């Protein structure tokens, strides 16, 4: 049973770490999250906080998309995702499976 609790604690810590990273990445305040979302009992207040966060996240994404460095990096990531995707495995050097490759894309 100790292993179960240990694993549960580890998963909870990983979840907290991930949440903190996400809040930080989008420029959201972790204390505000605890105060305005976790501690709030009114659904209306929670919805208001979520909408404010959505707006901040959308602005952050727009700013990143407008940045030329971000565009270049996202293009590189997209090429890598395609290169290492299962669909890419259909493609052969002799062109035999090119039709299957195009269908999966």
Secondary structure, DSSP 8 states (H G I E B T S, - for coil): -HHHHHHHHHHHHHHHHHHHHHHHHTT--HHHHIIIIIS---HHHHHHHHHHHHHHHHHHHHHHHHSHHHHHHHHHHHHHHHHTSHHHHH--TTSTTHHHHHHH-
